[in-house]
């Protein structure tokens, strides 16, 4: 990630470069299924037939062919070419898992550095997101802290590709999440620049320092603004990124956004996070606001749940005190205006409550309707005649039926709202998480269908991650 020239006319030209193209020297270049690092595979020489080219055999996964070469003494497992590239490099980058196993058992050097980028086989595999192969190499002693010629370790290289499962695997190898490259860039900065929100979220939840800066004073927030990823910017702000921090040349995030032409994204991220365009917090000003808004999430949850009670009561009062042809349109108008008022408060809500369906609003509509129906039955229906006994005696069955059904409905609704829906238990520590990951890797099930990255748990059958409660729920209603 090189320092961009913000005065340049093109934002694309300013951007820091990564593989492919971090500098003039790159890590294994991957362009398509056949071209890797070398622009073309070297043709077979006059004395090198296809069945004797160990690199080609490794790339294709021909274990029998390489075994014959080893037995004949033509090559040995530690062989490498003039660039230091070994057969294990080619097997790793082409995801030849069985070939990697064979070479490792035969004695291949798992930490052999080679190629233009002077990288290990694990680094080559990481550039292709082959995390099963990476795991195999790690199990056989691959050092995750080895760096290539540009100072990138395997975690940096994996971040460039944005594969969340490879990053989870590597983070459980006790790699420091804030480890830097030669220019002081952390993985969080790279993920922010590349525009990978899930990776940014993972690093932040793992404890990455949101205030860390590189040798030029750029923070992850600055790099996110260079890319212009809304969700990356918003996530960094949520985790407390300094909205006014300056680089070594005095550039704030606002100036960076202006020069990178991402001002609209910057302003939208600020708005979604509860700040105005200047980066200052937006606060509601009313009596006792400081006390009520001490916990904004709790206040918003209670407000959006209880406010429908008031709306329904207002509409009922209008309908009950006015003639029908005037009461209906006036009640609808009042309900619309009050709902519009509630929607304006969403500008001050947490970022994950910016839409009505992400608040308890609909639960409040049902609860408010249910409450006023019950109150009306008790206060109006039962004592409708001069004597309560007369009313009850003439409609005993009807009143009993309604009372029983109403009570059951209230009970079951309360249970639904308050009981544990069946959360998948969270694991207590990194050791348990790593054990689950290793088990899934060994059974070839380490994927989104079997592992939840936000919860770091194995997903049971029919389970689903609930974004509202931020937990995995077993047997979730699809």
TORKERO-573574 format. One record per residue (C-alpha): z negated, y, x negated; residue number from 1. Coordinates in steps of 0.05 Angstrom, whole numbers. Example, Ala and Ser with C-alpha at 12.3 -4.5 7.8 and 13.67 -1.06 7.14 Angstrom:
// residues 2
+--------+--------+--------+-----+
|     zz |     yy |     xx |   n |
+--------+--------+--------+-----+
|   -156 |    -90 |   -246 |   1 |
|   -143 |    -21 |   -273 |   2 |
+--------+--------+--------+-----+
// end
This chain:
// residues 478
+--------+--------+--------+-----+
|     zz |     yy |     xx |   n |
+--------+--------+--------+-----+
|      0 |      0 |      0 |   1 |
|     24 |     60 |    -38 |   2 |
|      6 |    131 |    -23 |   3 |
|     57 |    161 |     25 |   4 |
|     87 |    230 |     17 |   5 |
|     69 |    262 |     84 |   6 |
|    116 |    320 |     72 |   7 |
|    177 |    274 |     73 |   8 |
|    224 |    279 |    132 |   9 |
|    221 |    206 |    150 |  10 |
|    157 |    170 |    169 |  11 |
|    189 |    104 |    152 |  12 |
|    202 |    126 |     81 |  13 |
|    129 |    147 |     74 |  14 |
|    100 |     81 |     96 |  15 |
|     65 |     37 |     45 |  16 |
|    103 |    -26 |     31 |  17 |
|     82 |    -98 |     34 |  18 |
|    115 |   -163 |     20 |  19 |
|    173 |   -163 |     32 |  20 |
|    175 |   -101 |    -11 |  21 |
|    105 |    -80 |    -33 |  22 |
|    134 |    -56 |    -99 |  23 |
|    191 |    -75 |   -143 |  24 |
|    153 |   -138 |   -157 |  25 |
|    139 |   -179 |    -94 |  26 |
|    102 |   -240 |    -71 |  27 |
|    144 |   -299 |    -49 |  28 |
|    200 |   -268 |     -8 |  29 |
|    214 |   -304 |     56 |  30 |
|    278 |   -285 |     92 |  31 |
|    296 |   -347 |    131 |  32 |
|    287 |   -421 |    133 |  33 |
|    328 |   -435 |     70 |  34 |
|    318 |   -374 |     24 |  35 |
|    251 |   -367 |     -9 |  36 |
|    234 |   -324 |    -69 |  37 |
|    299 |   -343 |   -105 |  38 |
|    358 |   -311 |    -69 |  39 |
|    394 |   -378 |    -74 |  40 |
|    370 |   -447 |    -95 |  41 |
|    395 |   -461 |   -165 |  42 |
|    456 |   -508 |   -163 |  43 |
|    448 |   -576 |   -192 |  44 |
|    468 |   -579 |   -264 |  45 |
|    516 |   -630 |   -294 |  46 |
|    459 |   -674 |   -314 |  47 |
|    415 |   -658 |   -253 |  48 |
|    435 |   -697 |   -191 |  49 |
|    402 |   -684 |   -124 |  50 |
|    358 |   -745 |   -131 |  51 |
|    331 |   -719 |   -197 |  52 |
|    317 |   -646 |   -178 |  53 |
|    242 |   -647 |   -169 |  54 |
|    239 |   -578 |   -139 |  55 |
|    291 |   -595 |    -87 |  56 |
|    255 |   -660 |    -70 |  57 |
|    189 |   -623 |    -63 |  58 |
|    221 |   -572 |    -18 |  59 |
|    251 |   -626 |     26 |  60 |
|    188 |   -669 |     26 |  61 |
|    220 |   -730 |     -6 |  62 |
|    157 |   -766 |    -30 |  63 |
|    194 |   -830 |    -49 |  64 |
|    243 |   -791 |    -92 |  65 |
|    189 |   -754 |   -130 |  66 |
|    148 |   -818 |   -138 |  67 |
|    207 |   -850 |   -172 |  68 |
|    213 |   -790 |   -220 |  69 |
|    139 |   -796 |   -237 |  70 |
|    144 |   -871 |   -249 |  71 |
|    205 |   -863 |   -292 |  72 |
|    170 |   -811 |   -335 |  73 |
|    224 |   -759 |   -322 |  74 |
|    171 |   -711 |   -294 |  75 |
|     96 |   -709 |   -287 |  76 |
|     53 |   -678 |   -232 |  77 |
|     38 |   -617 |   -275 |  78 |
|    111 |   -599 |   -287 |  79 |
|    132 |   -527 |   -276 |  80 |
|    196 |   -488 |   -290 |  81 |
|    206 |   -428 |   -336 |  82 |
|    176 |   -381 |   -283 |  83 |
|    113 |   -424 |   -276 |  84 |
|    134 |   -450 |   -208 |  85 |
|    111 |   -521 |   -194 |  86 |
|    135 |   -572 |   -142 |  87 |
|     70 |   -558 |   -106 |  88 |
|     92 |   -486 |    -95 |  89 |
|    156 |   -508 |    -61 |  90 |
|    121 |   -561 |    -19 |  91 |
|     68 |   -511 |      3 |  92 |
|    115 |   -455 |     23 |  93 |
|    159 |   -504 |     62 |  94 |
|     98 |   -534 |     97 |  95 |
|    109 |   -603 |     70 |  96 |
|     39 |   -626 |     84 |  97 |
|     48 |   -699 |     64 |  98 |
|     83 |   -678 |      0 |  99 |
|     26 |   -631 |    -18 | 100 |
|    -23 |   -688 |     -7 | 101 |
|     17 |   -733 |    -53 | 102 |
|     24 |   -681 |   -108 | 103 |
|    -50 |   -664 |   -105 | 104 |
|    -71 |   -737 |   -109 | 105 |
|    -22 |   -746 |   -167 | 106 |
|    -57 |   -690 |   -206 | 107 |
|    -18 |   -626 |   -192 | 108 |
|    -54 |   -562 |   -211 | 109 |
|    -75 |   -531 |   -145 | 110 |
|    -88 |   -463 |   -178 | 111 |
|    -24 |   -459 |   -218 | 112 |
|      4 |   -388 |   -218 | 113 |
|     79 |   -378 |   -219 | 114 |
|    139 |   -340 |   -194 | 115 |
|    154 |   -266 |   -197 | 116 |
|     89 |   -250 |   -162 | 117 |
|     49 |   -298 |   -206 | 118 |
|     17 |   -330 |   -145 | 119 |
|    -14 |   -398 |   -129 | 120 |
|     13 |   -450 |    -81 | 121 |
|    -40 |   -430 |    -30 | 122 |
|    -15 |   -358 |    -32 | 123 |
|     56 |   -382 |    -21 | 124 |
|     34 |   -423 |     40 | 125 |
|     -6 |   -364 |     66 | 126 |
|     56 |   -320 |     66 | 127 |
|     87 |   -369 |    114 | 128 |
|     23 |   -375 |    156 | 129 |
|     20 |   -450 |    142 | 130 |
|    -55 |   -453 |    153 | 131 |
|    -59 |   -529 |    155 | 132 |
|    -28 |   -531 |     86 | 133 |
|    -73 |   -475 |     62 | 134 |
|   -133 |   -513 |     87 | 135 |
|   -110 |   -575 |     50 | 136 |
|   -103 |   -536 |    -15 | 137 |
|   -171 |   -504 |     -5 | 138 |
|   -202 |   -572 |      5 | 139 |
|   -173 |   -593 |    -62 | 140 |
|   -203 |   -535 |    -99 | 141 |
|   -155 |   -477 |    -89 | 142 |
|   -192 |   -413 |   -109 | 143 |
|   -185 |   -361 |    -52 | 144 |
|   -206 |   -305 |    -99 | 145 |
|   -148 |   -312 |   -148 | 146 |
|   -102 |   -251 |   -146 | 147 |
|    -28 |   -244 |   -159 | 148 |
|      5 |   -194 |   -205 | 149 |
|     -6 |   -137 |   -155 | 150 |
|    -80 |   -152 |   -144 | 151 |
|    -73 |   -186 |    -76 | 152 |
|   -114 |   -247 |    -61 | 153 |
|    -99 |   -298 |     -7 | 154 |
|   -136 |   -258 |     47 | 155 |
|    -93 |   -197 |     34 | 156 |
|    -29 |   -238 |     36 | 157 |
|    -51 |   -271 |    101 | 158 |
|    -66 |   -203 |    131 | 159 |
|      6 |   -180 |    117 | 160 |
|     31 |   -234 |    165 | 161 |
|    -23 |   -224 |    219 | 162 |
|    -37 |   -296 |    236 | 163 |
|   -106 |   -293 |    266 | 164 |
|   -122 |   -367 |    257 | 165 |
|   -105 |   -365 |    183 | 166 |
|   -151 |   -305 |    175 | 167 |
|   -208 |   -341 |    212 | 168 |
|   -199 |   -400 |    166 | 169 |
|   -202 |   -357 |    104 | 170 |
|   -260 |   -314 |    126 | 171 |
|   -301 |   -378 |    133 | 172 |
|   -288 |   -391 |     59 | 173 |
|   -340 |   -337 |     42 | 174 |
|   -288 |   -286 |     21 | 175 |
|   -316 |   -216 |     23 | 176 |
|   -284 |   -181 |     82 | 177 |
|   -282 |   -114 |     46 | 178 |
|   -251 |   -141 |    -18 | 179 |
|   -199 |    -91 |    -43 | 180 |
|   -132 |    -94 |    -79 | 181 |
|   -115 |    -53 |   -141 | 182 |
|   -107 |     11 |   -101 | 183 |
|   -173 |      2 |    -63 | 184 |
|   -143 |    -21 |      2 | 185 |
|   -184 |    -68 |     45 | 186 |
|   -157 |   -120 |     92 | 187 |
|   -178 |    -76 |    150 | 188 |
|   -133 |    -20 |    123 | 189 |
|    -75 |    -68 |    117 | 190 |
|    -85 |    -95 |    187 | 191 |
|    -89 |    -24 |    214 | 192 |
|    -26 |     -3 |    178 | 193 |
|     13 |    -66 |    199 | 194 |
|     -8 |    -54 |    271 | 195 |
|    -45 |   -120 |    286 | 196 |
|    -99 |   -103 |    338 | 197 |
|   -127 |   -174 |    340 | 198 |
|   -135 |   -174 |    264 | 199 |
|   -167 |   -106 |    265 | 200 |
|   -216 |   -130 |    318 | 201 |
|   -231 |   -193 |    278 | 202 |
|   -246 |   -155 |    214 | 203 |
|   -290 |   -105 |    251 | 204 |
|   -329 |   -159 |    286 | 205 |
|   -336 |   -194 |    218 | 206 |
|   -370 |   -131 |    191 | 207 |
|   -314 |    -95 |    156 | 208 |
|   -333 |    -24 |    134 | 209 |
|   -295 |     23 |    180 | 210 |
|   -312 |     81 |    135 | 211 |
|   -284 |     51 |     71 | 212 |
|   -230 |     91 |     36 | 213 |
|   -178 |     75 |    -16 | 214 |
|   -168 |    111 |    -82 | 215 |
|   -132 |    168 |    -46 | 216 |
|   -187 |    177 |      6 | 217 |
|   -148 |    144 |     63 | 218 |
|   -189 |    105 |    113 | 219 |
|   -166 |     50 |    160 | 220 |
|   -159 |    103 |    214 | 221 |
|   -110 |    143 |    171 | 222 |
|    -68 |     80 |    160 | 223 |
|    -70 |     62 |    233 | 224 |
|    -42 |    131 |    249 | 225 |
|     14 |    121 |    198 | 226 |
|     36 |     60 |    238 | 227 |
|     19 |     91 |    305 | 228 |
|    -12 |     29 |    338 | 229 |
|    -51 |     53 |    399 | 230 |
|    -97 |     -7 |    403 | 231 |
|   -113 |     -7 |    328 | 232 |
|   -130 |     67 |    330 | 233 |
|   -172 |     58 |    393 | 234 |
|   -209 |     -2 |    365 | 235 |
|   -227 |     35 |    301 | 236 |
|   -253 |     94 |    341 | 237 |
|   -295 |     47 |    384 | 238 |
|   -327 |     20 |    321 | 239 |
|   -347 |     89 |    298 | 240 |
|   -290 |    110 |    252 | 241 |
|   -299 |    183 |    229 | 242 |
|   -250 |    224 |    270 | 243 |
|   -255 |    283 |    221 | 244 |
|   -258 |    249 |    153 | 245 |
|   -213 |    280 |    100 | 246 |
|   -172 |    248 |     46 | 247 |
|   -174 |    271 |    -26 | 248 |
|   -120 |    321 |     -8 | 249 |
|   -158 |    347 |     53 | 250 |
|   -119 |    311 |    108 | 251 |
|   -158 |    293 |    171 | 252 |
|   -134 |    239 |    219 | 253 |
|   -106 |    295 |    264 | 254 |
|    -64 |    322 |    207 | 255 |
|    -41 |    252 |    189 | 256 |
|    -20 |    240 |    261 | 257 |
|     18 |    306 |    263 | 258 |
|     56 |    291 |    199 | 259 |
|     70 |    219 |    219 | 260 |
|     93 |    241 |    289 | 261 |
|     40 |    198 |    323 | 262 |
|      3 |    256 |    356 | 263 |
|     13 |    230 |    427 | 264 |
|    -15 |    162 |    407 | 265 |
|    -74 |    195 |    373 | 266 |
|    -90 |    237 |    433 | 267 |
|    -83 |    178 |    480 | 268 |
|   -130 |    136 |    438 | 269 |
|   -181 |    193 |    437 | 270 |
|   -176 |    200 |    512 | 271 |
|   -185 |    125 |    524 | 272 |
|   -246 |    126 |    479 | 273 |
|   -279 |    184 |    515 | 274 |
|   -260 |    243 |    469 | 275 |
|   -218 |    304 |    479 | 276 |
|   -156 |    321 |    438 | 277 |
|   -199 |    355 |    385 | 278 |
|   -239 |    292 |    375 | 279 |
|   -302 |    318 |    408 | 280 |
|   -339 |    275 |    458 | 281 |
|   -327 |    290 |    532 | 282 |
|   -394 |    294 |    569 | 283 |
|   -410 |    302 |    642 | 284 |
|   -452 |    364 |    655 | 285 |
|   -499 |    358 |    714 | 286 |
|   -575 |    357 |    725 | 287 |
|   -609 |    299 |    689 | 288 |
|   -542 |    280 |    656 | 289 |
|   -574 |    267 |    588 | 290 |
|   -623 |    218 |    619 | 291 |
|   -573 |    183 |    665 | 292 |
|   -518 |    178 |    612 | 293 |
|   -564 |    151 |    558 | 294 |
|   -525 |     86 |    567 | 295 |
|   -456 |    105 |    592 | 296 |
|   -435 |     33 |    608 | 297 |
|   -497 |     20 |    651 | 298 |
|   -488 |     86 |    687 | 299 |
|   -414 |     73 |    702 | 300 |
|   -428 |      2 |    726 | 301 |
|   -481 |     27 |    774 | 302 |
|   -440 |     86 |    798 | 303 |
|   -377 |     46 |    813 | 304 |
|   -418 |     -6 |    849 | 305 |
|   -460 |     41 |    892 | 306 |
|   -411 |     97 |    906 | 307 |
|   -370 |     55 |    956 | 308 |
|   -434 |     51 |    998 | 309 |
|   -431 |    127 |   1007 | 310 |
|   -356 |    127 |   1020 | 311 |
|   -362 |     74 |   1075 | 312 |
|   -421 |    111 |   1107 | 313 |
|   -382 |    176 |   1107 | 314 |
|   -322 |    144 |   1140 | 315 |
|   -366 |    110 |   1192 | 316 |
|   -401 |    175 |   1209 | 317 |
|   -335 |    211 |   1218 | 318 |
|   -307 |    156 |   1263 | 319 |
|   -370 |    152 |   1305 | 320 |
|   -376 |    227 |   1318 | 321 |
|   -303 |    246 |   1331 | 322 |
|   -249 |    226 |   1380 | 323 |
|   -205 |    170 |   1355 | 324 |
|   -140 |    209 |   1344 | 325 |
|   -177 |    259 |   1300 | 326 |
|   -230 |    213 |   1270 | 327 |
|   -183 |    161 |   1240 | 328 |
|   -139 |    208 |   1198 | 329 |
|   -200 |    250 |   1178 | 330 |
|   -239 |    187 |   1157 | 331 |
|   -180 |    162 |   1116 | 332 |
|   -173 |    231 |   1084 | 333 |
|   -247 |    233 |   1067 | 334 |
|   -244 |    162 |   1037 | 335 |
|   -183 |    180 |    995 | 336 |
|   -215 |    244 |    969 | 337 |
|   -280 |    209 |    950 | 338 |
|   -242 |    153 |    915 | 339 |
|   -201 |    205 |    877 | 340 |
|   -266 |    238 |    855 | 341 |
|   -291 |    170 |    829 | 342 |
|   -227 |    159 |    791 | 343 |
|   -235 |    225 |    754 | 344 |
|   -300 |    198 |    725 | 345 |
|   -262 |    142 |    691 | 346 |
|   -242 |    192 |    636 | 347 |
|   -315 |    188 |    614 | 348 |
|   -321 |    112 |    620 | 349 |
|   -318 |     63 |    561 | 350 |
|   -248 |     44 |    540 | 351 |
|   -251 |    -24 |    574 | 352 |
|   -268 |      8 |    641 | 353 |
|   -208 |     55 |    648 | 354 |
|   -180 |     19 |    709 | 355 |
|   -213 |      8 |    777 | 356 |
|   -204 |    -68 |    774 | 357 |
|   -244 |    -69 |    709 | 358 |
|   -305 |    -38 |    743 | 359 |
|   -352 |    -64 |    798 | 360 |
|   -314 |    -21 |    848 | 361 |
|   -287 |    -77 |    892 | 362 |
|   -354 |   -112 |    890 | 363 |
|   -384 |    -47 |    914 | 364 |
|   -334 |    -42 |    971 | 365 |
|   -353 |   -112 |    995 | 366 |
|   -427 |   -101 |    985 | 367 |
|   -425 |    -33 |   1019 | 368 |
|   -388 |    -62 |   1079 | 369 |
|   -436 |   -121 |   1082 | 370 |
|   -497 |    -75 |   1078 | 371 |
|   -475 |    -28 |   1133 | 372 |
|   -456 |    -85 |   1179 | 373 |
|   -524 |   -117 |   1171 | 374 |
|   -560 |    -50 |   1180 | 375 |
|   -519 |    -35 |   1242 | 376 |
|   -536 |   -103 |   1271 | 377 |
|   -610 |    -93 |   1260 | 378 |
|   -614 |    -19 |   1279 | 379 |
|   -562 |    -16 |   1335 | 380 |
|   -539 |    -83 |   1363 | 381 |
|   -606 |   -116 |   1373 | 382 |
|   -642 |    -56 |   1406 | 383 |
|   -580 |    -36 |   1445 | 384 |
|   -614 |    -43 |   1513 | 385 |
|   -681 |    -15 |   1534 | 386 |
|   -718 |    -76 |   1511 | 387 |
|   -705 |   -116 |   1449 | 388 |
|   -729 |   -180 |   1483 | 389 |
|   -678 |   -171 |   1539 | 390 |
|   -621 |   -164 |   1489 | 391 |
|   -644 |   -223 |   1447 | 392 |
|   -656 |   -268 |   1508 | 393 |
|   -588 |   -256 |   1538 | 394 |
|   -552 |   -268 |   1471 | 395 |
|   -598 |   -316 |   1436 | 396 |
|   -545 |   -363 |   1408 | 397 |
|   -499 |   -306 |   1387 | 398 |
|   -554 |   -268 |   1350 | 399 |
|   -582 |   -329 |   1317 | 400 |
|   -513 |   -351 |   1294 | 401 |
|   -497 |   -283 |   1266 | 402 |
|   -565 |   -278 |   1231 | 403 |
|   -560 |   -346 |   1199 | 404 |
|   -488 |   -336 |   1176 | 405 |
|   -504 |   -266 |   1150 | 406 |
|   -563 |   -293 |   1111 | 407 |
|   -523 |   -349 |   1081 | 408 |
|   -467 |   -301 |   1062 | 409 |
|   -517 |   -254 |   1029 | 410 |
|   -550 |   -311 |    991 | 411 |
|   -487 |   -342 |    964 | 412 |
|   -457 |   -275 |    946 | 413 |
|   -520 |   -257 |    907 | 414 |
|   -517 |   -323 |    871 | 415 |
|   -444 |   -313 |    854 | 416 |
|   -459 |   -244 |    826 | 417 |
|   -521 |   -262 |    786 | 418 |
|   -518 |   -335 |    764 | 419 |
|   -489 |   -360 |    699 | 420 |
|   -416 |   -377 |    714 | 421 |
|   -417 |   -432 |    661 | 422 |
|   -412 |   -396 |    595 | 423 |
|   -392 |   -439 |    535 | 424 |
|   -452 |   -436 |    488 | 425 |
|   -441 |   -394 |    426 | 426 |
|   -452 |   -425 |    358 | 427 |
|   -513 |   -402 |    320 | 428 |
|   -482 |   -389 |    252 | 429 |
|   -423 |   -392 |    204 | 430 |
|   -440 |   -463 |    183 | 431 |
|   -432 |   -489 |    254 | 432 |
|   -369 |   -448 |    264 | 433 |
|   -338 |   -476 |    200 | 434 |
|   -356 |   -547 |    221 | 435 |
|   -319 |   -536 |    287 | 436 |
|   -259 |   -506 |    252 | 437 |
|   -256 |   -564 |    202 | 438 |
|   -260 |   -614 |    259 | 439 |
|   -202 |   -580 |    296 | 440 |
|   -161 |   -576 |    233 | 441 |
|   -171 |   -649 |    218 | 442 |
|   -147 |   -666 |    289 | 443 |
|    -89 |   -615 |    286 | 444 |
|   -118 |   -576 |    344 | 445 |
|   -135 |   -510 |    312 | 446 |
|    -97 |   -465 |    359 | 447 |
|   -106 |   -418 |    418 | 448 |
|   -112 |   -476 |    467 | 449 |
|   -171 |   -506 |    432 | 450 |
|   -206 |   -449 |    395 | 451 |
|   -228 |   -381 |    420 | 452 |
|   -226 |   -329 |    365 | 453 |
|   -268 |   -275 |    400 | 454 |
|   -324 |   -325 |    415 | 455 |
|   -313 |   -369 |    353 | 456 |
|   -323 |   -432 |    394 | 457 |
|   -283 |   -493 |    412 | 458 |
|   -253 |   -485 |    481 | 459 |
|   -268 |   -542 |    529 | 460 |
|   -215 |   -566 |    577 | 461 |
|   -200 |   -515 |    633 | 462 |
|   -241 |   -461 |    599 | 463 |
|   -218 |   -390 |    594 | 464 |
|   -241 |   -327 |    557 | 465 |
|   -264 |   -275 |    607 | 466 |
|   -248 |   -205 |    581 | 467 |
|   -297 |   -173 |    629 | 468 |
|   -359 |   -211 |    606 | 469 |
|   -330 |   -224 |    536 | 470 |
|   -349 |   -298 |    539 | 471 |
|   -313 |   -364 |    547 | 472 |
|   -325 |   -394 |    616 | 473 |
|   -321 |   -469 |    625 | 474 |
|   -277 |   -494 |    683 | 475 |
|   -254 |   -423 |    696 | 476 |
|   -215 |   -412 |    760 | 477 |
|   -144 |   -401 |    737 | 478 |
+--------+--------+--------+-----+
// end
